[in-house]
């Protein structure tokens, strides 16, 4: 039985950002689900994905992009069907770490200077990437027109999700694979290297010239790594 692949998008993206990856996974015979990530709070987002995982029979390869890696790290805890974690330009926090702890751990991230907030009635705010900055600082290796579409359809990131610390993560017990963009301006390359080493990753791949929008801009490289992780299950 081939593993089911569950894909978790991150902030400032949405499920369709995985389309190029999905088509390749489906062609290889894998049932594939691009989960809806609420982007409201780490606890709540992980619970939503965990509920989806609980409905899946058989082995699962759980994949996260960006903040979706933090969600996957928490959602997989306690589910014995999750046999592999794949981090695609993704965060793999340890217990207590939040997004700024990791994005600011090493120099090189510029995306934070190009965000704006929409205040909400509950005292939190939704955070967006400024449309005029999206191409350069989030998706530089996409054609400009495609980046403009992604900027228009980006899902906002609530400040609760931004600042909440992780629970004990699944990467401590579940085998992990990492694929990282060389020119990521949202999460520094050194941070990916640090997280992959800390997680004792089975494989860590760096994609030359790639941006943070790795699932959309480099779907073949991403799908190939996911398929290698699935084959190892």
Protein Blocks (a to p, Z undefined) as FASTA:
>chain_A
ZZdddddddehiafklmmmmmmmmmmnopacdddddeklafklmmmmmmmmmmmpgcjdd
dddehjlmmmmmmmmgopaklmbdcdehiacddehiafklmmmmpghiaklmmcccdddf
kopacddddfklmmmmmmmmbcfklmmmmmmmpccddfklmmpccdddfklmgccddddd
fklckbcfklmmmmmmmnopabdcddehiafklmmmmmmlmmmmmmmmmmmZZ
